[in-house]
Amino acid sequence: MMARILTAAAALLLVSCNGGRVHDGDAEAEEDVAAEGEADVTVDDAPAGDGVEADGDGPDAEEGDDAPRDWERYDGEVPEIATFAKDDHVASCMRTRACSPENPQKLATCTSAYAHIVGREVGITLQWVAQCVLDAADDCNAIRACMGNGGEPPACVPLETPDRCEGSVLYQCSRASGLTLVFDCAHVGLGCFIDDEETARCGLGSCEAGSFWSGCAGDTLVFCDRGVIVIASCPAAGLRCVETTDEPGRCAGDGAPCDEAAVERTCDGGVLEGCLGGRMGTVDCPVIIPGWTCGETEGTLGCVPPGDECWAYPLLGSDLAEDCGADGVVTCLDGYIAELSCSEDGLGPCVDLGDAARCGAP
């Protein structure tokens, strides 16, 4: 199960070499954020290349078809994706859990999400929410309002209440707490869209994977994922965005072109080396995800948690039954059994929920 735990770096690397989909990961508020609306796109004639797309259903020329194809391209503004600190993410998880007694999930379902969201559009959304939570200090009403777009998050019925968009504001029912996450995607320069799986997400517009040209806005990859134009920061994965006239954009190394089938990846301590997205490159895993290292993941090499004492994964939880320690929650973090202090974060004594645990309200 540990092999399922991908970092943003590993996910983007796998996307660049396999044409697989970047996994959003679900954090505390389950922010696979999305929406519905029109994108700023143009239709362009471009040669069909055999470069790898960001979406597994991306544009590929049919065999023997040399005719130009009309691709949709995004021509609008692309917001910057700033990388937020792992410690801030963990602190936000602890404070949100402390003020959400209706949420029975393990703390690890939230803390483990960092590696899956950093550098993605969902990451800048969660960064905004996390900063709001940290700024709220010891006020639980204010912390809960961060998840309700300034008000108390409305109740919902998990797996029954449909996601929706109202302008740029998304409404997404949490499967954990039975509360609706309400977030204005305009806070982070995005709109709200409903994807092919009826999930509300923050994005740049609607798209069709088979006709959308993945492009580079600087080192930000703009691509079509489940019917929504989304973005990913290649530098957040230790890569750069590469696009040519006949190859769509993808996250790749910064070196010479290479054949991934012929050049094996290697680990030099915590540094990943090899052919990454069709270009030679290196990724310093501990820099990308603090505390992580280079190792085997999903049948290849990538950035992985260093510990093997336990595993944790967004929504799926952890194989470790959380408990209360001397001063905090005993949980799974980076593959290790660790105690996260409640008092150091200004939170109340640990509350044992049976299989899970959380700090008390501040």
Contacts in CASP RR format, 6 or more apart in sequence:
PFRMAT RR
TARGET T0000
AUTHOR 0000-0000-0000
METHOD contacts of the structure
MODEL  1
MMARILTAAAALLLVSCNGGRVHDGDAEAEEDVAAEGEADVTVDDAPAGD
GVEADGDGPDAEEGDDAPRDWERYDGEVPEIATFAKDDHVASCMRTRACS
PENPQKLATCTSAYAHIVGREVGITLQWVAQCVLDAADDCNAIRACMGNG
GEPPACVPLETPDRCEGSVLYQCSRASGLTLVFDCAHVGLGCFIDDEETA
RCGLGSCEAGSFWSGCAGDTLVFCDRGVIVIASCPAAGLRCVETTDEPGR
CAGDGAPCDEAAVERTCDGGVLEGCLGGRMGTVDCPVIIPGWTCGETEGT
LGCVPPGDECWAYPLLGSDLAEDCGADGVVTCLDGYIAELSCSEDGLGPC
VDLGDAARCGAP
1 311 0 8 1.000
1 313 0 8 1.000
1 319 0 8 1.000
2 304 0 8 1.000
2 305 0 8 1.000
2 308 0 8 1.000
2 311 0 8 1.000
2 335 0 8 1.000
3 296 0 8 1.000
3 297 0 8 1.000
3 298 0 8 1.000
3 299 0 8 1.000
4 298 0 8 1.000
4 311 0 8 1.000
4 313 0 8 1.000
5 112 0 8 1.000
5 115 0 8 1.000
5 297 0 8 1.000
5 304 0 8 1.000
5 305 0 8 1.000
5 311 0 8 1.000
5 312 0 8 1.000
5 313 0 8 1.000
6 14 0 8 1.000
6 23 0 8 1.000
6 115 0 8 1.000
6 116 0 8 1.000
6 297 0 8 1.000
6 298 0 8 1.000
7 115 0 8 1.000
7 116 0 8 1.000
7 118 0 8 1.000
7 237 0 8 1.000
7 285 0 8 1.000
7 288 0 8 1.000
7 289 0 8 1.000
7 292 0 8 1.000
7 302 0 8 1.000
7 303 0 8 1.000
7 304 0 8 1.000
8 22 0 8 1.000
8 115 0 8 1.000
8 116 0 8 1.000
8 117 0 8 1.000
8 118 0 8 1.000
8 119 0 8 1.000
8 120 0 8 1.000
8 232 0 8 1.000
8 236 0 8 1.000
8 237 0 8 1.000
8 288 0 8 1.000
8 289 0 8 1.000
9 236 0 8 1.000
9 237 0 8 1.000
9 238 0 8 1.000
9 239 0 8 1.000
9 272 0 8 1.000
9 283 0 8 1.000
9 285 0 8 1.000
9 288 0 8 1.000
9 289 0 8 1.000
9 302 0 8 1.000
9 303 0 8 1.000
10 297 0 8 1.000
10 298 0 8 1.000
10 302 0 8 1.000
10 303 0 8 1.000
10 304 0 8 1.000
11 22 0 8 1.000
11 23 0 8 1.000
11 116 0 8 1.000
11 237 0 8 1.000
12 22 0 8 1.000
12 232 0 8 1.000
12 234 0 8 1.000
12 236 0 8 1.000
12 237 0 8 1.000
12 239 0 8 1.000
12 251 0 8 1.000
13 237 0 8 1.000
13 239 0 8 1.000
13 251 0 8 1.000
13 272 0 8 1.000
13 276 0 8 1.000
13 277 0 8 1.000
13 283 0 8 1.000
13 300 0 8 1.000
13 302 0 8 1.000
14 20 0 8 1.000
14 298 0 8 1.000
14 300 0 8 1.000
15 21 0 8 1.000
15 22 0 8 1.000
15 52 0 8 1.000
15 54 0 8 1.000
15 250 0 8 1.000
15 251 0 8 1.000
16 52 0 8 1.000
16 239 0 8 1.000
16 250 0 8 1.000
16 251 0 8 1.000
16 252 0 8 1.000
16 276 0 8 1.000
16 277 0 8 1.000
16 278 0 8 1.000
17 52 0 8 1.000
17 260 0 8 1.000
17 275 0 8 1.000
17 276 0 8 1.000
17 277 0 8 1.000
17 278 0 8 1.000
17 300 0 8 1.000
18 52 0 8 1.000
19 52 0 8 1.000
19 53 0 8 1.000
19 54 0 8 1.000
19 55 0 8 1.000
19 56 0 8 1.000
20 55 0 8 1.000
20 56 0 8 1.000
21 54 0 8 1.000
21 55 0 8 1.000
21 56 0 8 1.000
21 225 0 8 1.000
21 226 0 8 1.000
22 54 0 8 1.000
22 120 0 8 1.000
22 225 0 8 1.000
22 232 0 8 1.000
23 116 0 8 1.000
24 31 0 8 1.000
24 32 0 8 1.000
24 116 0 8 1.000
24 117 0 8 1.000
24 120 0 8 1.000
24 122 0 8 1.000
25 32 0 8 1.000
25 113 0 8 1.000
25 116 0 8 1.000
25 117 0 8 1.000
25 122 0 8 1.000
25 314 0 8 1.000
25 315 0 8 1.000
26 32 0 8 1.000
26 109 0 8 1.000
26 113 0 8 1.000
26 116 0 8 1.000
26 314 0 8 1.000
26 315 0 8 1.000
27 89 0 8 1.000
27 93 0 8 1.000
27 110 0 8 1.000
27 113 0 8 1.000
27 114 0 8 1.000
27 117 0 8 1.000
27 122 0 8 1.000
27 126 0 8 1.000
27 314 0 8 1.000
28 92 0 8 1.000
28 93 0 8 1.000
28 96 0 8 1.000
28 97 0 8 1.000
28 100 0 8 1.000
28 109 0 8 1.000
28 110 0 8 1.000
28 113 0 8 1.000
29 96 0 8 1.000
29 126 0 8 1.000
29 129 0 8 1.000
29 147 0 8 1.000
29 172 0 8 1.000
29 174 0 8 1.000
29 181 0 8 1.000
29 183 0 8 1.000
30 172 0 8 1.000
30 174 0 8 1.000
30 175 0 8 1.000
30 176 0 8 1.000
30 181 0 8 1.000
30 315 0 8 1.000
31 117 0 8 1.000
31 122 0 8 1.000
31 123 0 8 1.000
31 125 0 8 1.000
31 126 0 8 1.000
31 129 0 8 1.000
31 172 0 8 1.000
31 181 0 8 1.000
31 183 0 8 1.000
32 122 0 8 1.000
32 172 0 8 1.000
32 199 0 8 1.000
32 200 0 8 1.000
32 201 0 8 1.000
33 121 0 8 1.000
33 122 0 8 1.000
33 125 0 8 1.000
33 170 0 8 1.000
33 172 0 8 1.000
33 183 0 8 1.000
33 185 0 8 1.000
33 192 0 8 1.000
33 200 0 8 1.000
33 201 0 8 1.000
33 202 0 8 1.000
33 203 0 8 1.000
34 163 0 8 1.000
34 165 0 8 1.000
34 170 0 8 1.000
34 192 0 8 1.000
34 193 0 8 1.000
34 194 0 8 1.000
34 195 0 8 1.000
34 199 0 8 1.000
34 200 0 8 1.000
34 201 0 8 1.000
34 202 0 8 1.000
34 203 0 8 1.000
34 228 0 8 1.000
35 165 0 8 1.000
35 167 0 8 1.000
35 168 0 8 1.000
35 170 0 8 1.000
35 185 0 8 1.000
35 191 0 8 1.000
35 192 0 8 1.000
35 193 0 8 1.000
35 194 0 8 1.000
35 200 0 8 1.000
35 201 0 8 1.000
35 202 0 8 1.000
35 203 0 8 1.000
35 205 0 8 1.000
35 228 0 8 1.000
36 165 0 8 1.000
36 192 0 8 1.000
36 193 0 8 1.000
36 194 0 8 1.000
36 206 0 8 1.000
37 165 0 8 1.000
37 191 0 8 1.000
37 192 0 8 1.000
37 193 0 8 1.000
37 205 0 8 1.000
37 206 0 8 1.000
38 205 0 8 1.000
38 206 0 8 1.000
39 74 0 8 1.000
39 76 0 8 1.000
39 204 0 8 1.000
39 205 0 8 1.000
39 206 0 8 1.000
39 207 0 8 1.000
39 229 0 8 1.000
40 74 0 8 1.000
40 75 0 8 1.000
40 76 0 8 1.000
40 77 0 8 1.000
40 204 0 8 1.000
41 72 0 8 1.000
41 73 0 8 1.000
41 74 0 8 1.000
41 75 0 8 1.000
41 205 0 8 1.000
41 207 0 8 1.000
41 212 0 8 1.000
41 229 0 8 1.000
42 72 0 8 1.000
42 73 0 8 1.000
42 75 0 8 1.000
43 70 0 8 1.000
43 71 0 8 1.000
43 72 0 8 1.000
43 73 0 8 1.000
44 70 0 8 1.000
44 71 0 8 1.000
44 73 0 8 1.000
44 213 0 8 1.000
45 68 0 8 1.000
45 69 0 8 1.000
45 70 0 8 1.000
45 71 0 8 1.000
46 68 0 8 1.000
46 69 0 8 1.000
46 71 0 8 1.000
46 213 0 8 1.000
46 245 0 8 1.000
46 246 0 8 1.000
47 66 0 8 1.000
47 68 0 8 1.000
47 245 0 8 1.000
47 246 0 8 1.000
48 59 0 8 1.000
48 60 0 8 1.000
48 61 0 8 1.000
48 65 0 8 1.000
48 68 0 8 1.000
48 69 0 8 1.000
48 246 0 8 1.000
49 60 0 8 1.000
49 61 0 8 1.000
49 246 0 8 1.000
49 247 0 8 1.000
49 248 0 8 1.000
50 60 0 8 1.000
50 61 0 8 1.000
50 247 0 8 1.000
51 247 0 8 1.000
51 248 0 8 1.000
51 250 0 8 1.000
52 248 0 8 1.000
52 250 0 8 1.000
52 277 0 8 1.000
52 278 0 8 1.000
53 59 0 8 1.000
53 60 0 8 1.000
53 209 0 8 1.000
53 214 0 8 1.000
53 223 0 8 1.000
53 248 0 8 1.000
53 249 0 8 1.000
53 250 0 8 1.000
54 214 0 8 1.000
54 221 0 8 1.000
54 223 0 8 1.000
54 224 0 8 1.000
54 225 0 8 1.000
54 232 0 8 1.000
54 248 0 8 1.000
54 249 0 8 1.000
54 250 0 8 1.000
54 251 0 8 1.000
55 209 0 8 1.000
55 212 0 8 1.000
55 214 0 8 1.000
55 223 0 8 1.000
55 224 0 8 1.000
55 225 0 8 1.000
55 226 0 8 1.000
56 209 0 8 1.000
57 209 0 8 1.000
57 210 0 8 1.000
58 209 0 8 1.000
58 210 0 8 1.000
58 212 0 8 1.000
58 214 0 8 1.000
58 224 0 8 1.000
58 248 0 8 1.000
59 69 0 8 1.000
59 71 0 8 1.000
59 209 0 8 1.000
59 210 0 8 1.000
59 211 0 8 1.000
59 212 0 8 1.000
59 213 0 8 1.000
59 248 0 8 1.000
61 69 0 8 1.000
69 211 0 8 1.000
70 211 0 8 1.000
71 211 0 8 1.000
71 212 0 8 1.000
71 213 0 8 1.000
72 207 0 8 1.000
72 208 0 8 1.000
72 211 0 8 1.000
72 212 0 8 1.000
72 213 0 8 1.000
73 212 0 8 1.000
73 213 0 8 1.000
73 215 0 8 1.000
74 204 0 8 1.000
74 205 0 8 1.000
74 212 0 8 1.000
74 215 0 8 1.000
74 222 0 8 1.000
74 229 0 8 1.000
76 204 0 8 1.000
77 189 0 8 1.000
78 204 0 8 1.000
78 217 0 8 1.000
78 220 0 8 1.000
78 222 0 8 1.000
78 231 0 8 1.000
79 124 0 8 1.000
79 188 0 8 1.000
79 189 0 8 1.000
79 190 0 8 1.000
79 231 0 8 1.000
80 220 0 8 1.000
81 119 0 8 1.000
81 120 0 8 1.000
81 121 0 8 1.000
81 123 0 8 1.000
81 124 0 8 1.000
81 220 0 8 1.000
81 231 0 8 1.000
81 232 0 8 1.000
81 233 0 8 1.000
81 236 0 8 1.000
82 124 0 8 1.000
82 127 0 8 1.000
83 118 0 8 1.000
83 119 0 8 1.000
83 233 0 8 1.000
83 235 0 8 1.000
83 236 0 8 1.000
84 118 0 8 1.000
84 123 0 8 1.000
84 126 0 8 1.000
84 127 0 8 1.000
84 130 0 8 1.000
84 131 0 8 1.000
86 114 0 8 1.000
86 118 0 8 1.000
86 289 0 8 1.000
86 290 0 8 1.000
87 290 0 8 1.000
88 130 0 8 1.000
88 131 0 8 1.000
88 134 0 8 1.000
89 111 0 8 1.000
89 113 0 8 1.000
89 114 0 8 1.000
89 126 0 8 1.000
89 130 0 8 1.000
90 111 0 8 1.000
90 114 0 8 1.000
90 333 0 8 1.000
90 340 0 8 1.000
91 130 0 8 1.000
91 134 0 8 1.000
91 345 0 8 1.000
92 129 0 8 1.000
92 130 0 8 1.000
92 133 0 8 1.000
92 134 0 8 1.000
93 107 0 8 1.000
93 110 0 8 1.000
93 111 0 8 1.000
94 107 0 8 1.000
94 329 0 8 1.000
94 340 0 8 1.000
94 342 0 8 1.000
94 345 0 8 1.000
94 347 0 8 1.000
94 358 0 8 1.000
94 359 0 8 1.000
95 133 0 8 1.000
95 134 0 8 1.000
95 136 0 8 1.000
95 143 0 8 1.000
95 345 0 8 1.000
95 347 0 8 1.000
95 362 0 8 1.000
96 110 0 8 1.000
96 133 0 8 1.000
96 143 0 8 1.000
96 146 0 8 1.000
96 147 0 8 1.000
97 103 0 8 1.000
97 107 0 8 1.000
97 110 0 8 1.000
97 358 0 8 1.000
97 359 0 8 1.000
98 140 0 8 1.000
98 342 0 8 1.000
98 347 0 8 1.000
98 348 0 8 1.000
98 358 0 8 1.000
98 359 0 8 1.000
98 360 0 8 1.000
98 361 0 8 1.000
98 362 0 8 1.000
99 140 0 8 1.000
99 143 0 8 1.000
99 144 0 8 1.000
99 361 0 8 1.000
99 362 0 8 1.000
100 144 0 8 1.000
100 177 0 8 1.000
100 179 0 8 1.000
101 351 0 8 1.000
101 358 0 8 1.000
101 361 0 8 1.000
102 177 0 8 1.000
102 178 0 8 1.000
102 179 0 8 1.000
103 174 0 8 1.000
103 176 0 8 1.000
103 177 0 8 1.000
103 358 0 8 1.000
104 176 0 8 1.000
104 353 0 8 1.000
104 356 0 8 1.000
105 176 0 8 1.000
105 317 0 8 1.000
105 356 0 8 1.000
106 312 0 8 1.000
106 317 0 8 1.000
106 318 0 8 1.000
106 322 0 8 1.000
106 331 0 8 1.000
106 355 0 8 1.000
106 356 0 8 1.000
106 357 0 8 1.000
107 322 0 8 1.000
107 329 0 8 1.000
107 331 0 8 1.000
107 340 0 8 1.000
107 356 0 8 1.000
107 357 0 8 1.000
107 358 0 8 1.000
108 312 0 8 1.000
108 317 0 8 1.000
108 318 0 8 1.000
108 320 0 8 1.000
108 322 0 8 1.000
108 331 0 8 1.000
108 332 0 8 1.000
108 333 0 8 1.000
109 176 0 8 1.000
109 312 0 8 1.000
109 313 0 8 1.000
109 314 0 8 1.000
109 315 0 8 1.000
109 316 0 8 1.000
109 317 0 8 1.000
109 318 0 8 1.000
110 314 0 8 1.000
111 312 0 8 1.000
111 331 0 8 1.000
111 333 0 8 1.000
111 340 0 8 1.000
112 312 0 8 1.000
112 313 0 8 1.000
112 314 0 8 1.000
112 317 0 8 1.000
112 318 0 8 1.000
112 332 0 8 1.000
112 333 0 8 1.000
113 126 0 8 1.000
113 314 0 8 1.000
114 289 0 8 1.000
115 289 0 8 1.000
115 292 0 8 1.000
115 303 0 8 1.000
115 305 0 8 1.000
116 314 0 8 1.000
117 123 0 8 1.000
117 126 0 8 1.000
118 236 0 8 1.000
118 289 0 8 1.000
119 232 0 8 1.000
119 233 0 8 1.000
119 236 0 8 1.000
119 237 0 8 1.000
120 230 0 8 1.000
120 231 0 8 1.000
120 232 0 8 1.000
120 233 0 8 1.000
121 188 0 8 1.000
121 190 0 8 1.000
121 201 0 8 1.000
121 202 0 8 1.000
121 203 0 8 1.000
121 230 0 8 1.000
121 231 0 8 1.000
121 232 0 8 1.000
122 201 0 8 1.000
122 202 0 8 1.000
124 188 0 8 1.000
125 183 0 8 1.000
125 185 0 8 1.000
125 187 0 8 1.000
125 188 0 8 1.000
125 190 0 8 1.000
125 202 0 8 1.000
128 183 0 8 1.000
128 187 0 8 1.000
128 188 0 8 1.000
129 146 0 8 1.000
129 147 0 8 1.000
129 183 0 8 1.000
132 146 0 8 1.000
133 143 0 8 1.000
133 146 0 8 1.000
136 142 0 8 1.000
136 143 0 8 1.000
136 145 0 8 1.000
136 146 0 8 1.000
137 362 0 8 1.000
138 346 0 8 1.000
138 362 0 8 1.000
139 362 0 8 1.000
140 361 0 8 1.000
140 362 0 8 1.000
141 152 0 8 1.000
144 151 0 8 1.000
144 152 0 8 1.000
144 153 0 8 1.000
145 151 0 8 1.000
145 152 0 8 1.000
147 153 0 8 1.000
147 179 0 8 1.000
147 181 0 8 1.000
147 182 0 8 1.000
147 183 0 8 1.000
148 154 0 8 1.000
148 180 0 8 1.000
148 181 0 8 1.000
148 182 0 8 1.000
148 183 0 8 1.000
149 169 0 8 1.000
149 182 0 8 1.000
149 183 0 8 1.000
149 184 0 8 1.000
150 182 0 8 1.000
151 182 0 8 1.000
153 179 0 8 1.000
153 180 0 8 1.000
153 181 0 8 1.000
153 182 0 8 1.000
154 179 0 8 1.000
154 180 0 8 1.000
154 182 0 8 1.000
155 178 0 8 1.000
155 179 0 8 1.000
155 180 0 8 1.000
156 173 0 8 1.000
156 174 0 8 1.000
156 178 0 8 1.000
156 179 0 8 1.000
156 180 0 8 1.000
157 173 0 8 1.000
157 178 0 8 1.000
158 173 0 8 1.000
158 174 0 8 1.000
158 175 0 8 1.000
158 176 0 8 1.000
158 178 0 8 1.000
159 173 0 8 1.000
159 175 0 8 1.000
160 173 0 8 1.000
161 173 0 8 1.000
161 180 0 8 1.000
162 173 0 8 1.000
162 198 0 8 1.000
163 170 0 8 1.000
163 171 0 8 1.000
163 172 0 8 1.000
163 173 0 8 1.000
163 194 0 8 1.000
163 198 0 8 1.000
163 199 0 8 1.000
163 200 0 8 1.000
164 170 0 8 1.000
164 171 0 8 1.000
164 194 0 8 1.000
164 200 0 8 1.000
165 171 0 8 1.000
165 192 0 8 1.000
165 193 0 8 1.000
165 194 0 8 1.000
165 200 0 8 1.000
166 192 0 8 1.000
167 191 0 8 1.000
167 192 0 8 1.000
168 184 0 8 1.000
168 185 0 8 1.000
168 186 0 8 1.000
168 190 0 8 1.000
168 191 0 8 1.000
168 192 0 8 1.000
169 182 0 8 1.000
169 183 0 8 1.000
169 184 0 8 1.000
169 185 0 8 1.000
169 192 0 8 1.000
170 181 0 8 1.000
170 182 0 8 1.000
170 183 0 8 1.000
170 184 0 8 1.000
170 185 0 8 1.000
170 192 0 8 1.000
170 200 0 8 1.000
170 201 0 8 1.000
170 202 0 8 1.000
171 180 0 8 1.000
171 181 0 8 1.000
171 182 0 8 1.000
171 200 0 8 1.000
172 180 0 8 1.000
172 181 0 8 1.000
172 183 0 8 1.000
172 199 0 8 1.000
172 200 0 8 1.000
173 179 0 8 1.000
173 180 0 8 1.000
173 181 0 8 1.000
174 180 0 8 1.000
174 181 0 8 1.000
175 315 0 8 1.000
183 202 0 8 1.000
185 191 0 8 1.000
185 192 0 8 1.000
185 202 0 8 1.000
185 203 0 8 1.000
188 202 0 8 1.000
190 202 0 8 1.000
190 203 0 8 1.000
190 204 0 8 1.000
191 202 0 8 1.000
191 203 0 8 1.000
191 204 0 8 1.000
191 205 0 8 1.000
192 200 0 8 1.000
192 201 0 8 1.000
192 202 0 8 1.000
192 203 0 8 1.000
193 200 0 8 1.000
193 201 0 8 1.000
193 202 0 8 1.000
193 203 0 8 1.000
193 205 0 8 1.000
193 206 0 8 1.000
193 227 0 8 1.000
193 228 0 8 1.000
194 200 0 8 1.000
194 201 0 8 1.000
195 201 0 8 1.000
195 225 0 8 1.000
195 226 0 8 1.000
195 227 0 8 1.000
195 228 0 8 1.000
196 226 0 8 1.000
196 227 0 8 1.000
197 226 0 8 1.000
199 226 0 8 1.000
201 228 0 8 1.000
201 230 0 8 1.000
203 228 0 8 1.000
203 229 0 8 1.000
203 230 0 8 1.000
203 231 0 8 1.000
204 222 0 8 1.000
204 228 0 8 1.000
204 229 0 8 1.000
204 230 0 8 1.000
204 231 0 8 1.000
205 228 0 8 1.000
205 229 0 8 1.000
206 227 0 8 1.000
206 228 0 8 1.000
206 229 0 8 1.000
207 224 0 8 1.000
207 227 0 8 1.000
207 228 0 8 1.000
207 229 0 8 1.000
208 224 0 8 1.000
208 227 0 8 1.000
209 224 0 8 1.000
209 225 0 8 1.000
209 226 0 8 1.000
209 227 0 8 1.000
210 224 0 8 1.000
212 223 0 8 1.000
212 224 0 8 1.000
212 229 0 8 1.000
213 248 0 8 1.000
214 221 0 8 1.000
214 222 0 8 1.000
214 223 0 8 1.000
214 224 0 8 1.000
214 243 0 8 1.000
214 248 0 8 1.000
214 249 0 8 1.000
214 250 0 8 1.000
215 221 0 8 1.000
215 222 0 8 1.000
215 223 0 8 1.000
215 241 0 8 1.000
215 243 0 8 1.000
215 248 0 8 1.000
215 249 0 8 1.000
216 222 0 8 1.000
216 241 0 8 1.000
216 242 0 8 1.000
216 243 0 8 1.000
216 249 0 8 1.000
217 231 0 8 1.000
217 241 0 8 1.000
218 241 0 8 1.000
219 233 0 8 1.000
219 234 0 8 1.000
219 235 0 8 1.000
219 240 0 8 1.000
219 241 0 8 1.000
220 231 0 8 1.000
220 232 0 8 1.000
220 233 0 8 1.000
220 234 0 8 1.000
220 241 0 8 1.000
221 231 0 8 1.000
221 232 0 8 1.000
221 233 0 8 1.000
221 234 0 8 1.000
221 241 0 8 1.000
221 249 0 8 1.000
221 250 0 8 1.000
221 251 0 8 1.000
222 229 0 8 1.000
222 230 0 8 1.000
222 231 0 8 1.000
223 229 0 8 1.000
223 230 0 8 1.000
223 231 0 8 1.000
223 232 0 8 1.000
223 249 0 8 1.000
224 230 0 8 1.000
232 251 0 8 1.000
234 240 0 8 1.000
234 241 0 8 1.000
234 251 0 8 1.000
234 252 0 8 1.000
236 288 0 8 1.000
237 251 0 8 1.000
237 283 0 8 1.000
237 288 0 8 1.000
238 253 0 8 1.000
238 283 0 8 1.000
238 284 0 8 1.000
238 287 0 8 1.000
238 288 0 8 1.000
239 251 0 8 1.000
239 252 0 8 1.000
239 253 0 8 1.000
239 254 0 8 1.000
239 276 0 8 1.000
239 277 0 8 1.000
239 281 0 8 1.000
239 283 0 8 1.000
240 251 0 8 1.000
240 252 0 8 1.000
240 253 0 8 1.000
240 254 0 8 1.000
241 249 0 8 1.000
241 250 0 8 1.000
241 251 0 8 1.000
241 252 0 8 1.000
242 249 0 8 1.000
242 250 0 8 1.000
242 251 0 8 1.000
242 252 0 8 1.000
242 253 0 8 1.000
242 277 0 8 1.000
242 279 0 8 1.000
243 249 0 8 1.000
243 250 0 8 1.000
250 277 0 8 1.000
251 276 0 8 1.000
251 277 0 8 1.000
252 276 0 8 1.000
252 277 0 8 1.000
252 278 0 8 1.000
252 279 0 8 1.000
253 276 0 8 1.000
253 277 0 8 1.000
253 278 0 8 1.000
253 279 0 8 1.000
253 280 0 8 1.000
253 281 0 8 1.000
253 282 0 8 1.000
254 279 0 8 1.000
254 281 0 8 1.000
255 279 0 8 1.000
255 280 0 8 1.000
255 281 0 8 1.000
256 279 0 8 1.000
256 280 0 8 1.000
257 278 0 8 1.000
257 279 0 8 1.000
258 274 0 8 1.000
258 275 0 8 1.000
258 278 0 8 1.000
258 279 0 8 1.000
258 280 0 8 1.000
259 275 0 8 1.000
259 278 0 8 1.000
260 275 0 8 1.000
260 276 0 8 1.000
260 277 0 8 1.000
260 278 0 8 1.000
262 275 0 8 1.000
263 274 0 8 1.000
263 275 0 8 1.000
263 280 0 8 1.000
264 274 0 8 1.000
265 272 0 8 1.000
265 273 0 8 1.000
265 274 0 8 1.000
265 275 0 8 1.000
265 276 0 8 1.000
265 300 0 8 1.000
265 301 0 8 1.000
265 302 0 8 1.000
266 272 0 8 1.000
266 273 0 8 1.000
266 274 0 8 1.000
266 301 0 8 1.000
267 273 0 8 1.000
267 293 0 8 1.000
267 294 0 8 1.000
267 295 0 8 1.000
267 301 0 8 1.000
267 302 0 8 1.000
268 294 0 8 1.000
269 293 0 8 1.000
269 294 0 8 1.000
270 284 0 8 1.000
270 285 0 8 1.000
270 286 0 8 1.000
270 293 0 8 1.000
270 294 0 8 1.000
270 295 0 8 1.000
271 282 0 8 1.000
271 283 0 8 1.000
271 284 0 8 1.000
271 285 0 8 1.000
271 294 0 8 1.000
272 282 0 8 1.000
272 283 0 8 1.000
272 284 0 8 1.000
272 285 0 8 1.000
272 294 0 8 1.000
272 295 0 8 1.000
272 301 0 8 1.000
272 302 0 8 1.000
272 303 0 8 1.000
273 281 0 8 1.000
273 282 0 8 1.000
274 280 0 8 1.000
274 281 0 8 1.000
274 282 0 8 1.000
275 281 0 8 1.000
276 283 0 8 1.000
283 294 0 8 1.000
283 302 0 8 1.000
283 303 0 8 1.000
285 292 0 8 1.000
285 293 0 8 1.000
285 294 0 8 1.000
285 302 0 8 1.000
285 303 0 8 1.000
285 304 0 8 1.000
286 292 0 8 1.000
286 293 0 8 1.000
288 303 0 8 1.000
289 303 0 8 1.000
291 306 0 8 1.000
291 334 0 8 1.000
292 303 0 8 1.000
292 304 0 8 1.000
292 305 0 8 1.000
292 306 0 8 1.000
292 334 0 8 1.000
293 303 0 8 1.000
293 304 0 8 1.000
293 305 0 8 1.000
293 306 0 8 1.000
294 301 0 8 1.000
294 302 0 8 1.000
294 303 0 8 1.000
294 304 0 8 1.000
295 301 0 8 1.000
295 302 0 8 1.000
295 303 0 8 1.000
295 304 0 8 1.000
296 302 0 8 1.000
296 304 0 8 1.000
297 303 0 8 1.000
297 304 0 8 1.000
305 334 0 8 1.000
305 335 0 8 1.000
306 334 0 8 1.000
306 335 0 8 1.000
306 336 0 8 1.000
307 334 0 8 1.000
307 335 0 8 1.000
307 336 0 8 1.000
308 335 0 8 1.000
309 320 0 8 1.000
309 332 0 8 1.000
309 335 0 8 1.000
309 336 0 8 1.000
309 337 0 8 1.000
310 318 0 8 1.000
310 319 0 8 1.000
310 320 0 8 1.000
310 332 0 8 1.000
310 335 0 8 1.000
310 336 0 8 1.000
310 337 0 8 1.000
311 318 0 8 1.000
311 319 0 8 1.000
311 332 0 8 1.000
311 335 0 8 1.000
312 318 0 8 1.000
312 320 0 8 1.000
312 331 0 8 1.000
312 332 0 8 1.000
312 333 0 8 1.000
312 335 0 8 1.000
318 331 0 8 1.000
318 332 0 8 1.000
319 332 0 8 1.000
320 331 0 8 1.000
320 332 0 8 1.000
320 337 0 8 1.000
321 354 0 8 1.000
321 355 0 8 1.000
321 356 0 8 1.000
322 329 0 8 1.000
322 330 0 8 1.000
322 331 0 8 1.000
322 332 0 8 1.000
322 353 0 8 1.000
322 355 0 8 1.000
322 356 0 8 1.000
322 357 0 8 1.000
323 329 0 8 1.000
323 330 0 8 1.000
323 352 0 8 1.000
323 357 0 8 1.000
324 330 0 8 1.000
324 349 0 8 1.000
324 350 0 8 1.000
324 351 0 8 1.000
324 352 0 8 1.000
324 357 0 8 1.000
325 339 0 8 1.000
325 350 0 8 1.000
326 339 0 8 1.000
327 339 0 8 1.000
327 341 0 8 1.000
327 342 0 8 1.000
327 343 0 8 1.000
327 344 0 8 1.000
327 350 0 8 1.000
328 339 0 8 1.000
328 340 0 8 1.000
328 341 0 8 1.000
328 342 0 8 1.000
328 343 0 8 1.000
328 349 0 8 1.000
328 350 0 8 1.000
328 357 0 8 1.000
328 359 0 8 1.000
329 339 0 8 1.000
329 340 0 8 1.000
329 342 0 8 1.000
329 350 0 8 1.000
329 357 0 8 1.000
329 358 0 8 1.000
329 359 0 8 1.000
330 337 0 8 1.000
330 338 0 8 1.000
330 339 0 8 1.000
330 357 0 8 1.000
331 337 0 8 1.000
331 338 0 8 1.000
331 339 0 8 1.000
331 340 0 8 1.000
331 357 0 8 1.000
332 338 0 8 1.000
333 340 0 8 1.000
342 348 0 8 1.000
342 349 0 8 1.000
342 350 0 8 1.000
342 359 0 8 1.000
342 360 0 8 1.000
345 359 0 8 1.000
345 362 0 8 1.000
346 362 0 8 1.000
347 359 0 8 1.000
347 360 0 8 1.000
347 361 0 8 1.000
347 362 0 8 1.000
348 359 0 8 1.000
348 360 0 8 1.000
348 361 0 8 1.000
348 362 0 8 1.000
349 359 0 8 1.000
349 360 0 8 1.000
350 357 0 8 1.000
350 358 0 8 1.000
350 359 0 8 1.000
350 360 0 8 1.000
351 357 0 8 1.000
351 358 0 8 1.000
351 359 0 8 1.000
351 360 0 8 1.000
END
